[in-house]
Amino acid sequence: MRAIIPALLAVITLSSDPSLAAGDAALGEKVFNKCKACHTVSEGKHKVGPSLFKVVGKQAGTAAGFKRYRGLKGAEWAWTEQNLDQYLADPKKFVKQKANKSSAMVLKLKKQQDRDDVIAYLKSIK
């Protein structure tokens, strides 16, 4: 019984911490197909939206060669996993709260697992 209680506490603690949520990059690549109409993951290759090559950790609104930023121009935040998660859940709401501007991004990834997977995929791009 003494061994079971600490094990249960560990499981509860680990499963309740959202920062420990892990995405699957392979599944994220499939979810990213929804994003390909506007974005690439190729360095310097932009579409309607900027390339997302090495976006995780990058200062928002700074993709070299991309000039069409709206709400991200002059952004004062980086694309941390937490910021990406919030942005992907509701881009317009996120940018309004962060910069009091509007975002051109309309796609929302409502499912947490989809967001986790896409973030894992973006982190895997080298």
VOPAGU-2260 file (C-alpha; in pm, 1 decimal, decimal comma):
REM VOPAGU-2260
SITE   aa  ch    i         X         Y         Z
SITE  MET   A    0       0,0       0,0       0,0
SITE  ARG   A    1     286,8     239,5      79,6
SITE  ALA   A    2     423,4     199,0    -273,4
SITE  ILE   A    3      87,3     252,8    -441,8
SITE  ILE   A    4      11,1     596,0    -293,1
SITE  PRO   A    5     330,9     768,7    -417,1
SITE  ALA   A    6     286,1     607,0    -757,7
SITE  LEU   A    7     -72,8     732,5    -782,7
SITE  LEU   A    8      32,4    1080,3    -675,2
SITE  ALA   A    9     301,8    1084,3    -942,6
SITE  VAL   A   10      54,9     978,5   -1212,8
SITE  ILE   A   11    -197,8    1241,1   -1104,4
SITE  THR   A   12      67,8    1513,7   -1091,9
SITE  LEU   A   13     215,8    1426,7   -1431,0
SITE  SER   A   14    -117,2    1392,6   -1606,7
SITE  SER   A   15    -256,1    1719,6   -1470,7
SITE  ASP   A   16      37,5    1941,6   -1571,0
SITE  PRO   A   17     -41,1    2095,7   -1913,0
SITE  SER   A   18     323,5    2191,3   -1965,8
SITE  LEU   A   19     403,3    1820,1   -1987,9
SITE  ALA   A   20     162,5    1762,4   -2275,2
SITE  ALA   A   21     356,4    1605,6   -2557,9
SITE  GLY   A   22     269,6    1630,4   -2920,0
SITE  ASP   A   23     350,5    1388,0   -3198,8
SITE  ALA   A   24     546,5    1551,6   -3480,8
SITE  ALA   A   25     433,6    1294,6   -3738,6
SITE  LEU   A   26      68,1    1359,2   -3656,4
SITE  GLY   A   27     142,8    1731,7   -3647,0
SITE  GLU   A   28     272,7    1717,6   -4003,1
SITE  LYS   A   29     -65,0    1577,7   -4108,4
SITE  VAL   A   30    -255,2    1847,3   -3915,5
SITE  PHE   A   31     -23,3    2106,9   -4073,0
SITE  ASN   A   32    -180,7    2020,4   -4410,3
SITE  LYS   A   33    -459,2    2259,9   -4301,9
SITE  CYS   A   34    -196,7    2535,8   -4283,2
SITE  LYS   A   35     -21,4    2470,6   -4615,5
SITE  ALA   A   36    -255,2    2692,4   -4815,1
SITE  CYS   A   37     -92,5    2992,3   -4647,1
SITE  HIS   A   38     235,4    2873,0   -4489,3
SITE  THR   A   39     543,7    2667,8   -4569,2
SITE  VAL   A   40     813,7    2527,8   -4345,1
SITE  SER   A   41    1082,8    2598,0   -4604,8
SITE  GLU   A   42    1338,5    2857,5   -4505,0
SITE  GLY   A   43    1264,1    3194,1   -4670,8
SITE  LYS   A   44     976,2    3061,5   -4881,5
SITE  HIS   A   45     661,2    3258,6   -4804,2
SITE  LYS   A   46     306,2    3228,7   -4926,6
SITE  VAL   A   47      13,8    3443,7   -4813,3
SITE  GLY   A   48     156,4    3388,7   -4464,8
SITE  PRO   A   49     520,7    3372,0   -4361,1
SITE  SER   A   50     739,9    3064,6   -4363,8
SITE  LEU   A   51     724,9    2885,3   -4029,7
SITE  PHE   A   52    1079,4    2750,5   -4060,5
SITE  LYS   A   53    1232,1    2740,1   -3709,9
SITE  VAL   A   54     943,0    2951,1   -3577,5
SITE  VAL   A   55     950,3    2807,2   -3223,5
SITE  GLY   A   56    1149,1    3049,4   -3008,3
SITE  LYS   A   57    1162,1    3317,6   -3279,3
SITE  GLN   A   58    1048,8    3675,7   -3223,4
SITE  ALA   A   59     697,2    3711,4   -3366,4
SITE  GLY   A   60     661,1    3914,6   -3683,5
SITE  THR   A   61    1023,1    3882,6   -3794,1
SITE  ALA   A   62    1034,6    3627,0   -4078,3
SITE  ALA   A   63    1300,8    3763,4   -4313,6
SITE  GLY   A   64    1155,5    3874,3   -4645,9
SITE  PHE   A   65     792,4    3865,3   -4537,0
SITE  LYS   A   66     637,9    4212,7   -4558,5
SITE  ARG   A   67     265,4    4152,1   -4515,8
SITE  TYR   A   68     239,4    4139,2   -4138,4
SITE  ARG   A   69     -68,5    4298,0   -3986,2
SITE  GLY   A   70    -111,4    4224,4   -3621,5
SITE  LEU   A   71     237,9    4083,9   -3576,4
SITE  LYS   A   72     435,0    4380,9   -3706,7
SITE  GLY   A   73     637,7    4515,0   -3417,1
SITE  ALA   A   74     533,2    4225,5   -3191,1
SITE  GLU   A   75     697,5    4219,8   -2852,6
SITE  TRP   A   76     674,9    3847,3   -2788,4
SITE  ALA   A   77     840,9    3528,7   -2905,1
SITE  TRP   A   78     676,3    3214,8   -3036,3
SITE  THR   A   79     708,2    3006,2   -2724,1
SITE  GLU   A   80     516,8    2679,8   -2710,8
SITE  GLN   A   81     262,0    2847,5   -2482,2
SITE  ASN   A   82     215,5    3145,3   -2715,9
SITE  LEU   A   83     184,8    2916,3   -3018,1
SITE  ASP   A   84     -75,1    2709,0   -2836,7
SITE  GLN   A   85    -283,8    3015,2   -2750,2
SITE  TYR   A   86    -243,4    3161,5   -3099,4
SITE  LEU   A   87    -342,6    2840,8   -3275,6
SITE  ALA   A   88    -649,6    2808,3   -3052,6
SITE  ASP   A   89    -778,4    3154,3   -3151,9
SITE  PRO   A   90    -540,1    3377,3   -3352,3
SITE  LYS   A   91    -760,9    3685,4   -3361,9
SITE  LYS   A   92    -824,8    3680,1   -2986,9
SITE  PHE   A   93    -455,6    3616,2   -2910,6
SITE  VAL   A   94    -326,8    3905,9   -3123,4
SITE  LYS   A   95    -597,4    4140,0   -2993,1
SITE  GLN   A   96    -493,9    4061,7   -2634,4
SITE  LYS   A   97    -118,8    4078,1   -2702,1
SITE  ALA   A   98     -96,7    4378,8   -2934,4
SITE  ASN   A   99    -444,8    4529,7   -2962,2
SITE  LYS   A  100    -428,4    4464,8   -3337,4
SITE  SER   A  101    -605,3    4231,3   -3576,1
SITE  SER   A  102    -468,8    3911,0   -3723,8
SITE  ALA   A  103    -517,5    3791,0   -4080,5
SITE  MET   A  104    -502,0    3429,0   -3961,5
SITE  VAL   A  105    -845,0    3269,4   -3959,5
SITE  LEU   A  106    -770,8    2901,0   -3897,3
SITE  LYS   A  107    -833,1    2780,2   -3542,6
SITE  LEU   A  108    -712,7    2447,3   -3412,5
SITE  LYS   A  109    -976,4    2377,6   -3150,6
SITE  LYS   A  110    -842,8    2041,6   -3034,3
SITE  GLN   A  111    -560,1    2059,3   -2781,0
SITE  GLN   A  112    -398,6    1746,3   -2925,5
SITE  ASP   A  113    -391,9    1900,5   -3274,4
SITE  ARG   A  114    -217,2    2208,9   -3135,4
SITE  ASP   A  115      30,7    1995,4   -2939,4
SITE  ASP   A  116     103,5    1789,0   -3251,3
SITE  VAL   A  117     152,6    2092,4   -3477,9
SITE  ILE   A  118     384,6    2253,3   -3224,4
SITE  ALA   A  119     585,1    1928,8   -3202,2
SITE  TYR   A  120     604,6    1926,1   -3583,2
SITE  LEU   A  121     719,4    2288,4   -3598,2
SITE  LYS   A  122     982,3    2214,8   -3333,8
SITE  SER   A  123    1110,1    1924,4   -3544,2
SITE  ILE   A  124    1180,4    2141,2   -3851,6
SITE  LYS   A  125    1554,4    2186,2   -3880,9
